[in-house]
Structure formats: C-alpha cells, structure tokens
Amino acid sequence: MSARLRLIVAAAAALSALAGCGERSQELGAKHVKSDTPAYTGGQAAYSAAGWNAGERASWEQQIRTRGQGQNEYSRSAAAAPQQ
C-alpha cells in the first residue's frame, strides 16, 4: 500500500471512531413533565369517549375493555359472520 492510501484509511477510521462521540444526552430535562396521576383521573373533555366519566376507575376500565374488543379481529369476524 502506498503511504497516501494508508493515510486516507487511517483518517477514515479516526473519523468513524469519533462519530459516536457526538450523541446528545437523553435525560429528561426541565421542559419534560412527568405525570404520576392515574390515567382514569381525566383528560381534556374533547377527547373523552361517550360513557366515560372522568375520575371513575370502573367506567374507565369498562371503556378500555370495550375499545379492546373493538380491535379484536376474532370477535369482530365472529360477529360479522353470517349465521347458518
């Protein structure tokens, strides 16, 4: 190998080794708010589903179960299948 090619390879190796040093910190800063309140305590009224009352855990759990069953392919296909 020529000296010039060795220099280019060494420079490329050094640059690729230093590329990992530029990573930003991933810690939560002051602008990130971490909420420790339970999900059922409520949110914005515009995003509330019908039949759910903010602050009532039982109605929140029922709403989550209903939403989950709406996404269950087995129960959706069984309900849509014609009865014989």
TAHU-V32753 format. One record per pair of residues at least 24 apart in sequence whose C-alpha atoms are under 7 Angstrom apart, sorted by the first residue. I is the first residue (numbers start at 1). J is the second residue. If there is no record, write none. Layout:
[[I	J] [I	J]]
This chain:
none
